[in-house]
Amino acid sequence: MHDFHVTHTAVMYEDQINTGCPHPKLNKWHVTVLPVYIVLIAVLGIVLNVFVMMVFFLHKKACTMAEIYLSNMAAADLILMAFLPFWAVYVANKFNWTFANPLCTLVTLSIRMNAYCSIYFLVLISIDRYVALVHPLSQEGMRRPKYAKLGCLLVWCFGLFLSVPTLVYRDVRYFNYSNAHMCYLNYPNATVQRLCDVMQMTFGFIVPILIISFCTVRIIRALNNRLIVGLNTKKMEHKATTLVLAVLLAFMICWVPFYLVKALIMLVYADVLTDCTLISILHICNNIFMYLAFFNSVLNPILYVIVGNNFRKKVRELFTRWSINRTTTLNTTSTLANMHAKY
């Protein structure tokens, strides 16, 4: 995620780019509504994503390709949710960072890693559905769990690579105009900032969105063609595709507005947009859309339950197994107790 951060601070970094516009003021809702919203999302996100991972990992049957990707996506969401309470405290303290400096890096690293890894897991899911529906004859050699796990490992590594600016430049510094120690990106100069922004926008959003869009269009077209000619898609493939499309739609709704605002902010950095009113509007939109993006980590597990028939089946089977095991254990304990009582 882009760190047009430190929400109430600089639409521009203080000592790097001067727009001539006054610094945005801290509104009351920043320190009253936002912390409650962030904590609520964090609690729900932790509970729901832990539940999703337990279902995938504890079920007897091996995970499908899509489930391997979705479980890794849940792990990325869980990492973000685990660090969000620190950000809630930061917001409640009027954006005054009171924790150790390395924690500033870790919290914002979790935000970036979640954004980059999530979108590339969706790329892998889209490619998997594309191969399954558009090129079904060639899927046997490509759609193997070991390749899915290797793909996930590469996504984690690439997400970390895209997050290098956060690891290198994230810092805590006292700002006079806000009278607070702020967790921000301390780029050495404007050129480095712009290079990092362009790299992250290109490889963190534009490229993956183009791949996802291409695959999604071809998937929908393949499904429509099969309906027209009367071919039956495998029931499981159809259900899996429905879930994937729902997850993709949720991601688009939650993240695309944020990235569109981010693109406009890059134009502000480049002095293309200089109107102070527009900059103020972008500042407000950035706040709203950034926290809307966080909600995607809560929405995904809910979609698995609502749309994912196979996921619901796994949940029922898992609870049935636990119920049987618990009953067996209780009966065994009761029998042993009765035998002990007789003797």
C-alpha positions as CSV (number, residue, x, y, z in Angstrom):
1,M,0.0,0.0,0.0
2,H,1.2,3.5,-0.7
3,D,2.3,5.5,2.2
4,F,0.5,8.7,1.5
5,H,0.3,7.9,4.9
6,V,0.5,9.5,8.1
7,T,-3.0,10.4,7.2
8,H,-3.3,13.9,8.6
9,T,0.1,15.0,7.5
10,A,1.7,15.8,4.4
11,V,-0.1,15.5,1.2
12,M,3.5,16.2,0.4
13,Y,6.6,15.2,2.4
14,E,7.6,18.1,4.5
15,D,11.2,18.7,3.5
16,Q,11.0,17.3,0.0
17,I,8.2,18.7,-2.1
18,N,6.5,22.0,-1.3
19,T,3.1,22.6,-2.9
20,G,2.5,25.9,-1.3
21,C,-0.7,24.5,0.2
22,P,-1.4,24.5,3.9
23,H,-1.0,21.2,5.8
24,P,-4.3,19.3,6.2
25,K,-5.8,19.6,9.6
26,L,-6.6,16.7,11.8
27,N,-10.4,16.2,11.9
28,K,-12.2,14.9,15.0
29,W,-13.3,11.7,13.2
30,H,-9.7,10.7,12.7
31,V,-9.1,10.1,16.4
32,T,-12.7,9.0,17.4
33,V,-14.2,6.9,14.5
34,L,-11.1,5.5,12.8
35,P,-9.4,3.8,15.8
36,V,-12.7,2.0,16.6
37,Y,-13.1,1.0,13.0
38,I,-9.5,-0.3,12.7
39,V,-9.8,-2.3,15.9
40,L,-13.1,-3.8,14.8
41,I,-11.7,-4.8,11.5
42,A,-8.6,-6.3,13.1
43,V,-10.6,-8.4,15.6
44,L,-12.9,-9.7,12.9
45,G,-10.1,-10.2,10.4
46,I,-8.0,-12.3,12.9
47,V,-10.9,-14.5,13.9
48,L,-12.2,-15.1,10.4
49,N,-8.8,-15.6,8.7
50,V,-7.6,-18.0,11.4
51,F,-10.9,-19.9,10.9
52,V,-10.3,-20.1,7.1
53,M,-6.7,-21.4,7.6
54,M,-7.8,-24.0,10.1
55,V,-10.4,-25.3,7.7
56,F,-7.9,-25.6,4.8
57,F,-5.1,-27.1,6.9
58,L,-7.0,-29.4,9.2
59,H,-9.3,-30.9,6.6
60,K,-8.3,-34.5,5.6
61,K,-8.5,-33.9,1.9
62,A,-5.6,-32.1,0.1
63,C,-6.2,-28.5,-0.9
64,T,-6.9,-27.7,-4.6
65,M,-4.8,-25.2,-6.5
66,A,-7.2,-22.4,-5.8
67,E,-7.4,-23.4,-2.1
68,I,-3.6,-23.2,-1.7
69,Y,-3.7,-19.7,-3.2
70,L,-6.7,-18.7,-1.0
71,S,-5.0,-20.0,2.2
72,N,-1.9,-18.0,1.4
73,M,-4.1,-15.0,0.8
74,A,-5.7,-15.6,4.2
75,A,-2.2,-15.7,5.7
76,A,-1.4,-12.3,4.2
77,D,-4.6,-10.9,5.5
78,L,-3.9,-12.4,9.0
79,I,-0.5,-10.7,9.1
80,L,-2.0,-7.3,8.3
81,M,-4.8,-7.8,10.9
82,A,-2.3,-8.7,13.6
83,F,-0.4,-5.4,13.2
84,L,-3.4,-3.1,12.6
85,P,-4.1,-2.6,16.4
86,F,-0.7,-0.7,16.6
87,W,-1.9,1.6,13.8
88,A,-5.2,2.1,15.7
89,V,-3.2,3.3,18.7
90,Y,-1.2,5.6,16.4
91,V,-4.4,7.1,15.0
92,A,-6.0,7.5,18.5
93,N,-2.8,9.3,19.7
94,K,-3.4,11.9,16.9
95,F,-0.8,10.2,14.7
96,N,1.9,10.4,17.4
97,W,4.1,7.2,17.2
98,T,4.8,6.0,20.7
99,F,6.2,2.6,19.9
100,A,9.7,1.5,19.0
101,N,11.0,2.7,15.6
102,P,11.4,-0.8,14.2
103,L,7.7,-1.5,14.9
104,C,6.9,1.5,12.6
105,T,8.6,-0.4,9.8
106,L,7.0,-3.7,10.6
107,V,3.4,-2.3,10.8
108,T,3.7,-0.5,7.5
109,L,5.5,-3.5,6.0
110,S,2.5,-5.7,6.8
111,I,0.3,-3.2,5.0
112,R,2.4,-3.2,1.8
113,M,3.0,-7.0,1.9
114,N,-0.7,-7.6,2.2
115,A,-1.5,-5.4,-0.8
116,Y,1.2,-6.8,-3.1
117,C,0.9,-10.5,-2.1
118,S,-2.9,-10.4,-2.2
119,I,-3.1,-9.0,-5.7
120,Y,-0.5,-11.6,-7.0
121,F,-2.3,-14.5,-5.3
122,L,-5.3,-13.3,-7.3
123,V,-3.1,-13.3,-10.4
124,L,-2.2,-17.0,-9.7
125,I,-5.9,-17.8,-9.0
126,S,-7.0,-16.1,-12.2
127,I,-4.4,-18.0,-14.3
128,D,-5.4,-21.3,-12.6
129,R,-9.1,-20.7,-13.6
130,Y,-8.0,-19.5,-17.1
131,V,-6.1,-22.7,-17.7
132,A,-8.9,-24.9,-16.2
133,L,-11.6,-23.4,-18.4
134,V,-10.0,-22.0,-21.5
135,H,-7.2,-24.6,-22.0
136,P,-8.6,-27.7,-20.2
137,L,-6.6,-30.2,-22.2
138,S,-3.3,-28.8,-21.1
139,Q,-4.1,-28.4,-17.4
140,E,-3.0,-31.8,-16.1
141,G,0.7,-31.0,-16.4
142,M,0.5,-27.5,-15.1
143,R,-2.1,-27.7,-12.3
144,R,-0.2,-29.5,-9.6
145,P,0.0,-28.6,-5.9
146,K,3.8,-28.4,-6.0
147,Y,3.6,-25.7,-8.7
148,A,1.0,-23.8,-6.7
149,K,3.3,-23.9,-3.6
150,L,6.2,-22.7,-5.6
151,G,4.1,-19.9,-7.1
152,C,3.1,-18.8,-3.6
153,L,6.7,-18.8,-2.4
154,L,7.6,-16.6,-5.4
155,V,4.7,-14.2,-4.6
156,W,5.9,-13.8,-1.0
157,C,9.4,-13.1,-2.2
158,F,8.2,-10.6,-4.8
159,G,6.0,-8.9,-2.3
160,L,9.0,-8.4,0.0
161,F,11.0,-7.1,-2.9
162,L,8.3,-4.4,-3.8
163,S,8.3,-3.5,-0.1
164,V,12.0,-2.7,0.1
165,P,11.5,1.1,0.1
166,T,9.5,0.6,3.3
167,L,12.3,-1.4,4.9
168,V,15.0,1.1,3.8
169,Y,13.3,4.5,4.2
170,R,10.6,4.1,6.8
171,D,11.4,6.3,9.8
172,V,10.0,8.0,12.9
173,R,10.5,11.8,13.0
174,Y,9.2,14.7,15.0
175,F,7.3,17.3,13.0
176,N,6.8,20.8,14.4
177,Y,3.6,21.6,12.6
178,S,1.8,18.5,14.0
179,N,3.7,18.4,17.3
180,A,4.0,14.6,17.0
181,H,6.5,11.9,16.2
182,M,5.3,10.5,12.9
183,C,5.8,7.2,11.2
184,Y,6.6,8.2,7.6
185,L,8.7,7.4,4.5
186,N,12.0,9.4,4.7
187,Y,13.1,9.3,1.1
188,P,16.5,10.9,0.4
189,N,15.1,13.0,-2.4
190,A,12.1,13.5,-4.7
191,T,13.7,11.5,-7.5
192,V,14.0,8.4,-5.4
193,Q,10.4,8.9,-4.2
194,R,9.1,9.1,-7.7
195,L,11.0,6.1,-8.9
196,C,9.7,4.0,-6.0
197,D,6.1,5.2,-6.6
198,V,6.3,4.4,-10.3
199,M,7.8,0.9,-9.7
200,Q,5.2,0.1,-7.0
201,M,2.3,1.4,-9.1
202,T,3.5,-0.5,-12.2
203,F,4.3,-3.8,-10.7
204,G,2.0,-3.6,-7.6
205,F,-1.1,-2.7,-9.5
206,I,-1.1,-2.0,-13.3
207,V,0.6,-5.2,-14.4
208,P,-1.3,-7.6,-12.1
209,I,-4.6,-5.9,-12.9
210,L,-4.0,-6.3,-16.7
211,I,-3.3,-10.0,-16.2
212,I,-6.4,-10.5,-14.0
213,S,-8.6,-8.6,-16.4
214,F,-7.4,-10.6,-19.4
215,C,-7.9,-13.9,-17.6
216,T,-11.3,-12.8,-16.2
217,V,-12.6,-11.8,-19.6
218,R,-11.5,-15.1,-21.2
219,I,-13.0,-17.1,-18.3
220,I,-16.4,-15.4,-18.6
221,R,-16.3,-15.8,-22.4
222,A,-15.5,-19.5,-22.0
223,L,-18.3,-20.1,-19.6
224,N,-20.8,-18.2,-21.9
225,N,-19.6,-20.3,-24.9
226,R,-20.2,-23.5,-23.0
227,L,-23.7,-22.4,-22.1
228,I,-24.5,-21.5,-25.7
229,V,-23.3,-24.8,-27.2
230,G,-24.8,-26.8,-24.4
231,L,-21.6,-28.1,-22.9
232,N,-21.6,-28.9,-19.2
233,T,-18.8,-27.5,-17.2
234,K,-17.7,-29.7,-14.3
235,K,-19.8,-28.7,-11.4
236,M,-16.8,-28.3,-9.1
237,E,-15.0,-26.2,-11.7
238,H,-18.0,-23.9,-12.0
239,K,-18.4,-23.5,-8.3
240,A,-14.7,-22.7,-7.9
241,T,-14.9,-20.2,-10.7
242,T,-17.9,-18.5,-9.1
243,L,-16.0,-18.1,-5.8
244,V,-12.9,-16.8,-7.6
245,L,-14.9,-14.2,-9.5
246,A,-16.6,-13.0,-6.2
247,V,-13.2,-12.6,-4.6
248,L,-11.8,-10.7,-7.6
249,L,-14.8,-8.4,-7.5
250,A,-14.4,-7.7,-3.8
251,F,-10.7,-6.9,-4.3
252,M,-11.6,-4.5,-7.2
253,I,-14.2,-2.7,-5.1
254,C,-12.0,-2.3,-2.1
255,W,-8.6,-1.6,-3.7
256,V,-9.1,0.1,-7.1
257,P,-10.4,3.4,-5.7
258,F,-7.3,3.6,-3.5
259,Y,-5.0,3.0,-6.4
260,L,-6.8,5.6,-8.6
261,V,-6.3,8.2,-5.9
262,K,-2.7,7.1,-5.5
263,A,-2.2,7.7,-9.2
264,L,-3.6,11.2,-8.9
265,I,-1.3,11.9,-5.9
266,M,1.7,10.9,-8.0
267,L,0.6,13.7,-10.4
268,V,0.7,16.0,-7.4
269,Y,4.2,14.9,-6.6
270,A,5.1,15.6,-10.3
271,D,3.6,19.2,-10.0
272,V,1.1,18.3,-12.7
273,L,-1.8,18.9,-10.2
274,T,-1.3,22.0,-8.0
275,D,-4.7,23.2,-7.0
276,C,-4.9,23.2,-3.2
277,T,-8.6,22.4,-3.1
278,L,-8.0,19.3,-5.3
279,I,-5.1,18.3,-3.1
280,S,-7.3,18.6,0.0
281,I,-10.0,16.4,-1.7
282,L,-7.3,13.8,-2.6
283,H,-6.2,13.8,1.0
284,I,-9.7,13.1,2.3
285,C,-10.3,10.4,-0.4
286,N,-7.0,8.8,0.4
287,N,-8.1,8.4,4.0
288,I,-11.4,6.9,3.1
289,F,-10.2,4.5,0.4
290,M,-7.2,3.3,2.4
291,Y,-9.4,2.1,5.3
292,L,-11.9,0.7,2.8
293,A,-9.0,-1.4,1.4
294,F,-8.4,-2.8,4.9
295,F,-11.9,-4.2,4.9
296,N,-11.1,-6.5,2.0
297,S,-9.2,-8.7,4.5
298,V,-12.4,-9.2,6.4
299,L,-14.6,-9.6,3.3
300,N,-12.6,-12.5,1.8
301,P,-13.4,-15.1,4.6
302,I,-17.1,-14.0,4.5
303,L,-17.2,-14.7,0.7
304,Y,-15.7,-18.1,1.2
305,V,-18.6,-19.0,3.5
306,I,-21.4,-17.3,1.4
307,V,-20.2,-18.2,-2.1
308,G,-17.8,-21.2,-1.6
309,N,-19.9,-24.3,-1.6
310,N,-16.8,-26.5,-1.4
311,F,-15.5,-24.5,1.6
312,R,-18.9,-24.9,3.4
313,K,-18.7,-28.6,2.7
314,K,-15.2,-28.8,4.2
315,V,-16.5,-26.8,7.3
316,R,-19.4,-29.3,7.8
317,E,-17.1,-32.3,7.4
318,L,-14.5,-30.9,9.8
319,F,-17.1,-30.1,12.5
320,T,-18.7,-33.5,12.0
321,R,-15.3,-35.2,12.5
322,W,-14.6,-33.1,15.6
323,S,-18.0,-34.0,17.0
324,I,-17.5,-37.7,16.4
325,N,-14.0,-37.6,18.0
326,R,-15.4,-35.6,21.0
327,T,-18.2,-38.1,21.5
328,T,-15.8,-41.1,21.2
329,T,-13.5,-39.5,23.7
330,L,-16.3,-38.8,26.2
331,N,-17.6,-42.4,25.8
332,T,-14.2,-43.8,26.3
333,T,-13.6,-41.7,29.4
334,S,-17.0,-42.7,30.8
335,T,-16.3,-46.4,30.2
336,L,-12.9,-46.2,31.8
337,A,-14.5,-44.4,34.8
338,N,-17.2,-47.0,35.2
339,M,-14.6,-49.8,35.0
340,H,-12.5,-48.1,37.6
341,A,-15.5,-47.7,39.8
342,K,-16.3,-51.4,39.7
343,Y,-12.8,-52.4,40.8
